[in-house]
Amino acid sequence: MINYQIFFEQAIDKVKQEGRYRLFTDLTRYAGNFPLAKNHHNGCDVVLWCINDYLCMGQHPKIIKAAIETTKEMGVGAGGTRNIGGTNHPLTLLEKELATLHEKESAIVFTSGYIANDATITALGNIIPELIIFSDEKNHASIIEGIRHANCKKYIFKHNNISDLRQLLQSVPINQAKLIIFESVYSMEGDIAPIVEICALAKEFKALTYIDEVHSVGLYGKSGAGIAQKLGCMDKIDIIQGTLAKAYGVIGGYIAADHLIVDAVRSYASGFIFTTALPPAIAAAALASVQHLKHSSTERLEHFEVVDKLKQELTKAHIQYLSNESHIISVMICDQYLAKEASRILLEKYHIYVQHINYPTVPKGLERLRITPTPRHNNEMIEHFVMALKAVLVELKIIESVIF
Ligand SMILES: Cc1ncc(COP(=O)(O)O)c(C=O)c1O
């Protein structure tokens, strides 16, 4: 008799021993009262400081209205895969809007940003014979998984390192098919890729380019199309991937590219073909969000004011964070147990929710608190947060003394 239970027990024991057993916090957010939420573990309100709904669009009245009205009109579910259930009309409109946003011929929506990466990269491996993939070493798990499934030769280049990428490209025959995959804003470090330089290399070595703009769409560029728009180089990138779940505050992922590329991915990507489409209300909500942020920069400007303010206050309090040009603020703890403990104390003692980031999301030894300010974090919240964080870092002996 095989004892199956023991496999599961051993698997759980292993993650517990390694200090990476995850506990989820049971929260209810209050629409209209961002960034507050109720912590169901003790009934207290907490201030959220690590949510990727960067611009609070998930609670925007226009987005809520679009979701409610579309649900009333069209019901809840999508009713099946696109092939069998058809495409619900809001999804057609959303794809048109995303193509326009990125100045591409076409776009295709997946059920998440993760699936967009995994399914597209896997499909590219099937579509392009003898493709070689060049991938930044800090690329997201969904890209890594896509490359694994693409089952083609790969080279991993040093993070944001143009000369390493050049050397690797040089090592491959010029007429061999190549794909360079990178992110614009890296989710954990918050640093920004040298997009223009990567595109120049791609041109020189006849490679296709694939950028993950998950942490920048909605936030950067004059209409929120991301860093490539901000730098004026969207046309140099062959495939732009994004999410509707972070700055756009809803859910879903997508790619935007030439019609032919999108058509081929649509026809080969298993993660697109064999799953139920996003429901109409979600597509309508995402569409409302993309359209709103295309015309309004208010949220982006307010967001950056809060990001700058928090960075200044952390600096004044002698709390170090990774230096970058983006909205992601990482305070390094570099110990899995201390990172977890810092989160626990912040939550229980100060009613601040900032989830620690441990392995495998970041390498062992680079554990951190990843802080994501939003336009709704006011000065009082910032002051309270910095005071609490300082006190916790001192209590845990991560920094030495309290100097205000
Ligand atoms: C860089 C990057 N790409 C893709 C994803 C997946 O996006 P989604 O949350 O929409 O599945 C994430 C998620 O955090 C990410 O950080």
The ligand as a Gaussian input file, in Angstrom:
#p B3LYP/6-31G(d) Opt

LIG

0 1
 C        6.533000      40.713000     -13.853000
 C        5.235000      39.995000     -13.725000
 N        4.692000      39.430000     -14.809000
 C        3.522000      38.775000     -14.758000
 C        2.819000      38.673000     -13.571000
 C        1.514000      37.964000     -13.550000
 O        0.474000      38.896000     -13.684000
 P       -0.990000      38.588000     -13.103000
 O       -0.949000      38.906000     -11.644000
 O       -1.905000      39.432000     -13.909000
 O       -1.208000      37.125000     -13.338000
 C        3.330000      39.252000     -12.409000
 C        2.585000      39.152000     -11.133000
 O        2.868000      39.686000     -10.141000
 C        4.576000      39.923000     -12.488000
 O        5.114000      40.479000     -11.396000

